[in-house]
Amino acid sequence: MSGEPKYYLIDAKVMPSIFHKVLKAKRLLESGNCRTASEAADMALLSRSAFYKYKDAIRPFFDKEADRIATFYAELTHTPGVLSHLLNCLTETGLNILTLNQNIPVDGKATVTISAQVSGNLPEVNDVIETARSVQGVIRFELLAGN
């Protein structure tokens, strides 16, 4: 193996359980629910040595340690108030909306791209996506890009 790290994006459903446990322990530490790595590892049903072995090698797709910009794509029904409700939902999660581009509706649907600043102790981006998808009139909502 060369000295240069290689990175892969994989679906969490196929990830070994050890990595899920490491991520859980890291979340417990970040949230303040645990004060020590040992306590977090115990709560995540993980050995301390496994936690230390993998803690720097795995992190969520969006690392909460830095501000970042995420761009979302949405497909909405062409109904008054849907976009407003979606934006309210996103800002309630703590996102800071930076740009918005809505196309003219076609066949009763409008497409929108939304760029937002994601920072601090916000919910996981996957939770934001699930919340957005629950807004009435949202047909599709997904992450396009993020850093």
N, C-alpha and C positions, 0 to 999 in steps of 0.2 A: 504494500500500500504506500503510495507516495505521500509526501508531506502536505500536499494541498488537500483541504477538506472537500468532500463532495456532498452535495445536498440533494435530497429527493423530497417530493411532495407526495405523500401517500394517503389513501383513504383510511380514516381512523378505524373503520370496521375491520380492516385486515391487520391492524397493528397488534403485536403481542401485548398481552395484558400487563406485563411489567412496565411498559411505557405509559399505559393509562395510569398506573399506580404512581409512577414518578410525577406525571403531570398533576395528579390529584394532590400529592404532597407539596408540590411547588405552589399550587393554588392556595392550599391551607396556610402556607407560610406568607404568601403575598397578601392574603386577606387579613392576616393577623389572628386567625383562629388558632394558630399554633405559634409558639414562641421559639421553638428549637427544631432543627432538622430531625432530630431523634423522635420528638413528639409527632411531627408531621408524618414521618415514615411509619410509625406505629399506627396512626389513624388511617393511613392509606394501605395498611396490611402489607408492608414492604420492609425489607431489611435495610438498615442504615447503610450498609456497604453498597447495596444495589442503588439506593438513592444517590449516593455520592458518585458512583460509577457513571450514571447516566444523566445526572441533573443538568450538566452543561451541554449535553449532546442532543437534548430534545426540548422543544418549546412549542407552544401553540403557533398556528400559522401567523397570528398577529401577536407579537411580543408586546406586553403591556408596559415594558420599561421605557418606551419612547413614543413620542407623538408620531402619528402617521396619517396618511391620507388614504382613504378607501373610496373606490368608485363603485356604485351600485347601478344595476339595470333593473328597471321596473316596467311591467306591462300592466296598465290599469284600464278598468272599464271607463268609458266616456260618460261619467255620471258626475254631476256637480258635487264638489266637496271631497271627492276621493283623494286627490292629490293633497289637499289641505290636511285631511285626516292622517295620511301617510307621513307628511312632514312633521306634524305634531307628535306622532308616535316616535319618530326617529329622534327628535329633539328631547323627548321625555326620557329616552335611554341615555342621554348625555352627549349624543353626537352634535357636532357643530357643522351645520350645513354651509358649504363653501360655494358650490355652483349647482345649478339646476338647468337642465335642458329638456324641454318637453316638445315632442313633435306633434304635428297636427293629427288629430284622431282619424283613423281609417277603420272602417267596418266596426265602429263602436268601441275601438281600443286605442289607447294612447301609450306611446312609449316614452320613458323618461330616464335620463341618466342623472345621478345625484352623486356629487363628490362631497365628502365630509371629513372633517378632522376627527380622528379618534385618539383620545388621550386619557391618561389617568387610569383609575380603577373602574372602567366601564365593563358592562357585561361582555362576554365573549362575542365575537362577531357573528358566530353561528346563532347565538341567542337573539341578537338584533335582527338577523334575517328571519328567524322564526316569528318574532314579534311582528315584523313588517308584513309577513305573509298572512298574518291573522286579521289584518285590516280589511274590512269589507270593501270589495271593489278591486283589491289587488289580485291580479290574475297570476303574475309571476314576479318574483323578486330574488335577485341573485347578486353575488359579488363579481364584479368585472375585474378589478385590480386593486391592489393594496400594497403598501410598503411599510 
